[in-house]
């Protein structure tokens, strides 16, 4: 922490102000680096091979982390303890997905296949005026 006195204990307001400004800028930069916007990962789960879709969702989530975002990928999480083949549990999971999506700043859609669940998520994001970004399976953003 900066002191108004220099290392020889002489009063030095100019030096103090300069070091104080540097410390404020460093704190602001650290705070900005720690902030990660939350994004909702939208990709197929039950359409096609579930194991492949889960691996892809993990890859998409890692991609978001590498881009300094905090990914929300509920079809990785909720499927650990809920059964997607039981209609009541699926409806509950869809509801929880939408609650989590409301906490996100963007919806990231991956791949060329849009499942019924993904379509519902995209429509919801559009109604809420969320920013939607589309990516290929190879993690390239579509224009």
N, C-alpha and C positions, 0 to 999 in steps of 0.2 A: 504494500500500500504506500502511495506517495506521501511524502512528508513535506511540510512547508519549509523545513530546514534541509539544507544540503548535507552531504556526508561529513563536512567539516563543521556542522552545526550553525552555519550562517543562514539568516533569513533569506529565502530564495523563492518569491512568489511566482516568477516566470517559469522556473524549472518545475515547481510544484504543479502549475496549471498544465504544462506540457505533459508531464507524467500522468496526471489525473485524466487528461483527455485520452491518452494512449490506453490506460486501464479501462475507461468507459467503452472505447471502441472494441477492445478485446473481449469484454463481457458481452457486448451486443453481438459480436460475431459468433461467440460460443453459443449464445442463446439462439441465434438464427440457425446455426448448424444443427442444433438439437431438435428443432421443429421439423416434424414430418407430417405433411398432409395425409389424411386418411382416405384411401381409395378402396372401392368395392370391386373385387375381382369377379367378373361374370364369364363363366365358361361352362361347357357341357359337363353334366355329371352322369345321368343315367342313359343318355343318348349315345349308343355305341358301347365300347368297352369301358366299364367303370374303372378298372385298375389303370388303364392308360389315361383316362380323364383325370383321375386323382393325381397321377404323376405330373400331368400337364399343369394342373392347378397349382401344384407345389412349385413347378418351374416358373409359372406366371407370378406367384407370390414372391419368389426370390428375386425375380426381375424388378418388381416394385420396390423391394427393399434396397436393391442395388441402385435404384434411381432416387433414393432417399424419400420414399413414401412408406406409409404404414398400411399394409394390405389387410383387408377384411375378406376372407375367403370362407364363407360359412359352409360350403359343400365339402370342405375338408374337415371342418370342426364338428358340425352337427351330425354328420353321418357316423361319427364315432360312438354315439349313444342313442341315435334315433333311427328308426327303420323307414326308409324312403318308400318301401312297398306297402306300408300300412297307411291308408288314405288320411286318417285322422292325424297321424304323426307327420305326414308330409305337409298337410295344411298348417300345422303348428310351426313346422320348420320354415315354410314359406313366409308366414307371418313374422317370425323372428328375423328372417333374412331382410324383410322390408324395414323392420325396426333398425337393424344394423346399417342398412343402406342410408337411412335418414341421417346418420352420423357422419357420412362420408361427403367429401367435396367433389369427387369425380367417380364415374362408373367406367371401368376399363373392361372392354369386351374383347375376348381372344378367340381367334379361329374363324373359319368360314361357316361352320355349322352353328345355327341359332336354334336351340331347343325351345320347347314351349315355355319352360321355366325362365330361360334367358330372355325370351321375348317379353314375358310379363315384367321382368326386372327392367328391361330397356324402356318399356312403355311407362313404367312408374317413374323412372329417372327423367324421362321427357316431360311428364306431367309436373314434376317438381323442379323443372328447369335446371337439372344437374348438367354439368359438363360431361359429355360422353366421348370417350376416345376408343378407337377401334385398332386392334393389333392383329397381326398374322400369328400363326402358331410359331413362327420363327422369331417372334418378338419385334417385328418391324411395325412401326405405326403406319396405318393406312391413311391416305389423304381423303 
